[in-house]
Amino acid sequence: QAQLVESGGGLVQPGGSLRLSCVASGFMFELSVLSWYRQAPGKERELVATITQLGSTTNYPDSVKGRFTISRDNAKKTVDLQMDSLKPEDTAVYYCNAAWGDRDYWGQGTQVTVSS
């Protein structure tokens, strides 16, 4: 009964900030590589950020590097995505993902809309 539940999405103006959170349960969270993905209408799902098991390594694509920060708390079984300097092109449904061995878990997603 693995679950990932995202929260924190909403409507923000360009240049604003938003913090997304994801709470996990039902699997070995601490052994999982965690990622945030996003998907805009008519576009492919794309990787936004990745963090390793102990949080020692993070990776971001150039499109969000310097603006987004991923973090995790293994005790709380949470992974967050801090988004700053938001742009309209950041508008998408954001999904939390956990990869553990041959297993791949996904949340339901949370909508982020950046518009003036």
N, C-alpha and C positions, 0 to 999 in steps of 0.2 A: 504494500500500500504506500508506494512512494508518492510524495507530493511536493510540489514547488508552487508557492503562491506569491505572485508579484503584487506590489502596491506602490503608490506614490506618483503615478502618472497624472496628467492633467494638461490644462491649457496655460501656456506661458508666452510672453512676448519675446521677440528676438533679443538676444543679449542676456536673457534671464537665466535662472538656474533651477534645477529640479534634482531631487534625490530619489532614486528608485530603490526599493528594498525587495528582497526575496527571502522567504522563510521556508526551510526544508524540513522534511520529516519522512521516516519510513525507509531510509537507506543510509549507507555509510558515507555521510556527507564529508567527513574529514579525509576520506580517501579519494575524493572526487576532484577533478579539475572543473572549475566553474567558469562559466562564460555568460555574457550578455549578447544576444542577437537582436536584430531589428528587421522588420519587414514593412515596407511602404506599399500602398496599393499599386499593383502592376509591376512590382519589382521583386527580385529574388531576395530571400532572406540572407542577411549579411552579418558577419561577425563584428561585434563592436569592441569587446574586451574579453580578456582571458586572465585568470589568476590560478596559480598552481596550488597544490594541497596545503602548504604551509604559508602561503601568501608571499613567498620570497621572490616570485617572478610574475610580472604582469606584461601583457602585450596588447597593443592597440594598433588599429590601422591608421594610416596617415589622416584620414578624414576626421578623426576625433582626437588624435594625439595632442596632448597639451590642454584639452578641454574636458575630457572625461577621466574619471578615476574609479577603478574597481577596487573593492576591499572585501574582506571576509572575516567572520568571527566564528571559528569552529565550535566554540563553547555554546554560542547562541544558535548555531546552524543558520547563519544568515550571510547573504552576499548582497552588497550594495553597489550602486552605480551613481556616483556624483557627476552631474552634468552641468557644466558652466558654459557661458558664452554661447548659448543655444542659437541655432540657425533654423530657418524654415525647412531646410533639407534634412534636419534631424527628425522631422515629423514621421512617426511610424508606430507600429505596435512593437513594444520591447518585450523580449522573452528571456527568462532565466533558464539556463541549461546546466546540467550536471552530468559529467562523463565519469563513470566508474566501471573499470574493466570493460566488458563488452556491453554494458548497459548505458543508456542515454535517456535522461529524463528531461522533460520540458514542462514549464509552467503554462498557464493559460494566456499570459500576456497582459500588458497594461498599455493603454494608449497614451502617447505623448504627442501633443500638438503644439507647434511653435508658430504663432501667427500674431500679427499686429492688428 
